[in-house]
């Protein structure tokens, strides 16, 4: 069995020729997706906006001024103000930063949990593998949003809660990916040859499994980040995520849709535009990287 092969060992990994990815392709350089550079530039601008604006324009997020409430976009307030007179340009930067932190931490937690479960199933094999995959199937059978709502409702709304929800509902795909990669590696002829030569288990995992998994996990982490941003925004919009006084994209969307009755369309346009922009930029960057990986 492939899982049994993964438990074996050797002294040194077999040497492989290091050739450029395009060496076997008639001397032509690999084609890079055209949309990756604009997406990366847009992502850098969004991150700079989320990090620098709260530092350069420090304001009290709880300070209200109903005299300037529901003011449209202007040079003084590029994104306008909400019904309480709070500047949306600064609040949106705070909200984007909170949402990105929650998404990055949640995606990292999901990747770590999935990698541990997938590696344990592949390395242990047998009954542990079967029960581990049944656990994955059981979690996948429940809609992620519904499971997230149950977990968020059971815990007090906070940034830690959002991170736990994302990690607890999005680890299954990574577990399947890691298990499949390890089992596929154990079936390779060069890997079986290394086992026959007496390579140690640690050397096999270090020189063969780790490089393959590092690339796969990086792509999996990147693909989870935009999904986690939407997950945080949805839970907060439903009132199960971050508290109302702590700005996030979900909280701003909730307040914005309430302000539509007062014809203050900009209160919804600002956070919705940032949510779409960060998702598109992340997807553009990751699609380029995934395309290079499969090339």
Secondary structure per residue as TSV (DSSP state, phi and psi in degrees):
chain	resnum	aa	ss	phi	psi
A	1	X	-	360.0	151.8
A	2	X	H	-64.4	-36.5
A	3	X	H	-66.4	-32.2
A	4	X	H	-67.2	-35.1
A	5	X	H	-63.2	-32.8
A	6	X	T	-68.9	-14.6
A	7	X	T	-91.2	-3.2
A	8	X	-	-85.5	-174.3
A	9	X	-	-145.5	176.7
A	10	X	-	-164.8	176.4
A	11	X	S	-93.8	-34.2
A	12	X	S	-151.3	142.0
A	13	X	-	-70.7	144.3
A	14	X	-	-60.8	139.9
A	15	X	-	-74.6	140.4
A	16	X	-	-126.1	145.6
A	17	X	-	-71.2	135.1
A	18	X	-	-98.2	107.2
A	19	X	-	-122.8	152.4
A	20	X	-	-63.1	147.1
A	21	X	T	-57.4	-24.4
A	22	X	T	-99.4	6.5
A	23	X	T	-63.0	-33.2
A	24	X	T	-92.1	8.3
A	25	X	T	-112.0	43.5
A	26	X	T	60.7	29.7
A	27	X	T	77.5	12.5
A	28	X	-	-97.5	140.3
A	29	X	-	-73.6	151.6
A	30	X	-	-67.5	144.8
A	31	X	-	-84.6	129.0
A	32	X	-	-98.7	140.4
A	33	X	-	-59.2	134.7
A	34	X	T	-69.0	-25.5
A	35	X	H	-84.0	-2.4
A	36	X	H	-73.2	-42.6
A	37	X	H	-63.7	-48.3
A	38	X	H	-61.2	-37.9
A	39	X	H	-65.7	-41.5
A	40	X	H	-65.5	-40.4
A	41	X	H	-64.1	-42.1
A	42	X	H	-64.2	-37.6
A	43	X	H	-66.4	-39.3
A	44	X	H	-62.2	-42.0
A	45	X	H	-64.2	-40.9
A	46	X	H	-65.9	-41.9
A	47	X	H	-65.9	-41.4
A	48	X	H	-62.6	-40.1
A	49	X	H	-61.8	-44.5
A	50	X	H	-69.4	-29.8
A	51	X	H	-89.6	-42.1
A	52	X	H	-85.7	-37.3
A	53	X	H	-60.4	-46.6
A	54	X	H	-61.8	-26.2
A	55	X	H	-80.7	-43.0
A	56	X	H	-78.6	-27.2
A	57	X	S	-124.3	69.7
A	58	X	-	-72.1	124.5
A	59	X	-	-135.9	160.5
A	60	X	-	-81.4	113.2
A	61	X	T	-68.4	-18.8
A	62	X	T	-94.7	-3.8
A	63	X	-	-78.6	127.2
A	64	X	-	-117.4	154.1
A	65	X	-	-147.9	91.9
A	66	X	G	-67.3	-14.0
A	67	X	G	-68.5	-27.7
A	68	X	G	-110.0	19.2
A	69	X	T	-68.9	149.2
A	70	X	T	54.8	44.4
A	71	X	-	-93.0	131.7
A	72	X	-	-69.1	171.9
A	73	X	-	-56.7	138.9
A	74	X	-	-155.8	169.3
A	75	X	S	-56.7	-35.3
A	76	X	S	-73.1	-33.3
A	77	X	S	-133.0	88.9
A	78	X	T	-57.5	-32.7
A	79	X	T	-103.0	5.9
A	80	X	-	80.1	-170.6
A	81	X	B	-125.7	157.5
A	82	X	-	-85.5	-173.4
A	83	X	T	-64.6	-22.8
A	84	X	T	-93.1	5.4
A	85	X	-	81.5	14.5
A	86	X	-	-89.2	138.2
A	87	X	B	-68.9	121.6
A	88	X	H	-77.2	-21.7
A	89	X	H	-63.9	-43.3
A	90	X	H	-77.3	-42.5
A	91	X	H	-65.6	-36.1
A	92	X	H	-66.2	-36.2
A	93	X	H	-64.2	-44.2
A	94	X	H	-61.1	-43.9
A	95	X	H	-63.7	-41.3
A	96	X	H	-64.5	-40.2
A	97	X	H	-64.2	-44.5
A	98	X	H	-63.6	-43.0
A	99	X	H	-65.1	-40.0
A	100	X	H	-66.5	-41.3
A	101	X	H	-62.5	-45.6
A	102	X	H	-62.9	-41.2
A	103	X	H	-68.1	-43.9
A	104	X	H	-64.0	-44.9
A	105	X	H	-66.8	-41.9
A	106	X	H	-65.2	-43.1
A	107	X	H	-64.1	-40.5
A	108	X	H	-62.9	-43.2
A	109	X	H	-62.3	-41.0
A	110	X	H	-64.4	-40.4
A	111	X	H	-66.1	-42.1
A	112	X	H	-64.0	-47.8
A	113	X	H	-62.8	-45.5
A	114	X	H	-63.3	-39.6
A	115	X	H	-64.6	-41.4
A	116	X	H	-65.2	-46.8
A	117	X	H	-65.2	-45.7
A	118	X	H	-64.1	-42.6
A	119	X	H	-66.1	-39.0
A	120	X	H	-64.3	-41.3
A	121	X	H	-64.2	-43.1
A	122	X	H	-70.3	-39.3
A	123	X	H	-79.1	-37.3
A	124	X	H	-80.2	-41.4
A	125	X	-	64.8	-169.9
A	126	X	H	59.5	-134.8
A	127	X	H	-65.9	-37.0
A	128	X	H	-62.2	-39.7
A	129	X	H	-65.4	-44.9
A	130	X	H	-63.9	-46.1
A	131	X	H	-68.3	-36.1
A	132	X	H	-63.2	-42.8
A	133	X	H	-69.1	-32.0
A	134	X	H	-67.0	-35.0
A	135	X	H	-63.6	-42.6
A	136	X	H	-62.1	-43.7
A	137	X	H	-63.2	-38.4
A	138	X	H	-65.4	-41.8
A	139	X	H	-67.8	-38.7
A	140	X	H	-67.7	-24.9
A	141	X	H	-70.1	-21.5
A	142	X	S	-95.1	129.4
A	143	X	-	-55.5	136.4
A	144	X	H	-59.4	-41.7
A	145	X	H	-66.0	-41.3
A	146	X	H	-64.2	-43.5
A	147	X	H	-64.4	-38.8
A	148	X	H	-64.2	-38.1
A	149	X	H	-64.0	-41.1
A	150	X	H	-64.3	-45.5
A	151	X	H	-66.1	-43.3
A	152	X	H	-66.7	-35.2
A	153	X	H	-69.9	-30.0
A	154	X	H	-77.6	-22.9
A	155	X	S	-110.9	160.6
A	156	X	-	-76.0	134.4
A	157	X	-	-61.2	122.2
A	158	X	S	-164.6	175.6
A	159	X	H	-64.5	-38.6
A	160	X	H	-63.5	-38.8
A	161	X	H	-62.0	-43.5
A	162	X	H	-61.8	-43.3
A	163	X	H	-61.3	-44.3
A	164	X	H	-64.3	-38.7
A	165	X	H	-64.2	-47.2
A	166	X	H	-63.6	-43.7
A	167	X	H	-66.3	-36.7
A	168	X	H	-77.7	-18.3
A	169	X	H	-110.6	-4.8
A	170	X	S	-128.4	20.0
A	171	X	-	-91.5	-14.0
A	172	X	H	-67.2	-40.6
A	173	X	H	-64.7	-38.2
A	174	X	H	-65.8	-37.8
A	175	X	H	-61.9	-44.5
A	176	X	H	-62.9	-41.1
A	177	X	H	-62.8	-47.9
A	178	X	H	-64.5	-43.9
A	179	X	H	-61.1	-45.4
A	180	X	H	-63.9	-40.5
A	181	X	H	-64.3	-43.0
A	182	X	H	-68.1	-41.2
A	183	X	H	-67.0	-39.0
A	184	X	H	-65.9	-37.9
A	185	X	H	-65.1	-40.2
A	186	X	H	-65.4	-19.5
A	187	X	T	-91.8	-4.3
A	188	X	S	-72.9	146.3
A	189	X	H	-64.9	-41.2
A	190	X	H	-66.6	-30.6
A	191	X	H	-71.7	-41.5
A	192	X	H	-65.2	-34.6
A	193	X	H	-65.5	-39.8
A	194	X	H	-63.6	-37.7
A	195	X	H	-64.6	-41.7
A	196	X	H	-64.8	-29.1
A	197	X	T	-78.6	-8.9
A	198	X	T	94.3	23.6
A	199	X	-	-63.7	143.4
A	200	X	-	-74.2	158.7
A	201	X	H	-61.6	-40.5
A	202	X	H	-63.3	-40.6
A	203	X	H	-66.4	-39.0
A	204	X	H	-63.9	-45.5
A	205	X	I	-67.7	-36.7
A	206	X	I	-72.1	-45.7
A	207	X	I	-90.5	-20.6
A	208	X	I	-115.8	-50.9
A	209	X	I	-74.3	-45.2
A	210	X	H	-59.7	-47.2
A	211	X	H	-61.5	-39.5
A	212	X	H	-67.1	-43.0
A	213	X	H	-71.0	-32.6
A	214	X	H	-59.7	-44.8
A	215	X	H	-66.3	-44.1
A	216	X	H	-64.7	-41.0
A	217	X	H	-69.8	-34.2
A	218	X	H	-63.3	-42.8
A	219	X	H	-66.4	-42.4
A	220	X	H	-62.4	-41.1
A	221	X	H	-62.6	-45.4
A	222	X	H	-63.3	-38.8
A	223	X	H	-69.5	-25.9
A	224	X	H	-78.0	-26.9
A	225	X	H	-60.8	-53.1
A	226	X	H	-61.9	-35.6
A	227	X	H	-64.9	-38.4
A	228	X	H	-67.8	-34.1
A	229	X	H	-61.3	-46.1
A	230	X	H	-65.1	-36.8
A	231	X	H	-63.6	-47.1
A	232	X	H	-61.6	-44.2
A	233	X	H	-63.2	-39.8
A	234	X	H	-66.6	-46.5
A	235	X	H	-64.0	-41.7
A	236	X	H	-67.9	-37.4
A	237	X	H	-61.7	-35.7
A	238	X	T	-81.0	-1.4
A	239	X	T	84.8	14.6
A	240	X	S	-111.2	2.8
A	241	X	S	-105.5	-121.3
A	242	X	S	-72.6	151.1
A	243	X	-	-64.2	155.2
A	244	X	T	-60.0	-31.7
A	245	X	T	-74.6	-14.8
A	246	X	S	-98.4	110.0
A	247	X	-	-67.8	134.9
A	248	X	-	-147.2	170.5
A	249	X	H	-62.2	-37.6
A	250	X	H	-65.5	-43.3
A	251	X	H	-65.0	-39.9
A	252	X	H	-67.3	-36.3
A	253	X	H	-64.6	-40.2
A	254	X	H	-62.1	-47.5
A	255	X	H	-66.8	-34.3
A	256	X	H	-67.2	-41.4
A	257	X	H	-69.6	-27.5
A	258	X	H	-70.7	-34.0
A	259	X	H	-76.4	-10.4
A	260	X	G	-63.0	-27.3
A	261	X	G	-64.6	-22.3
A	262	X	G	-97.0	12.9
A	263	X	T	63.7	22.9
A	264	X	-	-91.9	73.1
A	265	X	T	-64.4	-28.1
A	266	X	H	-67.9	-23.4
A	267	X	H	-66.9	-25.4
A	268	X	H	-95.6	-32.0
A	269	X	H	-66.1	-38.3
A	270	X	H	-63.7	-56.8
A	271	X	H	-67.8	-34.9
A	272	X	H	-65.4	-41.0
A	273	X	H	-63.6	-40.6
A	274	X	H	-66.5	-39.4
A	275	X	H	-63.0	-44.7
A	276	X	H	-66.6	-42.4
A	277	X	H	-63.1	-46.3
A	278	X	H	-67.9	-35.0
A	279	X	H	-67.6	-44.2
A	280	X	H	-64.7	-42.6
A	281	X	H	-65.1	-43.5
A	282	X	H	-63.2	-43.4
A	283	X	H	-64.5	-38.3
A	284	X	H	-64.6	-43.7
A	285	X	H	-63.5	-42.3
A	286	X	H	-75.9	-33.5
A	287	X	H	-64.7	-36.6
A	288	X	H	-64.8	-44.1
A	289	X	H	-67.3	-39.0
A	290	X	H	-67.3	-35.8
A	291	X	H	-64.6	-40.2
A	292	X	H	-66.1	-36.1
A	293	X	H	-65.1	-39.3
A	294	X	H	-84.5	-10.4
A	295	X	-	-67.3	360.0
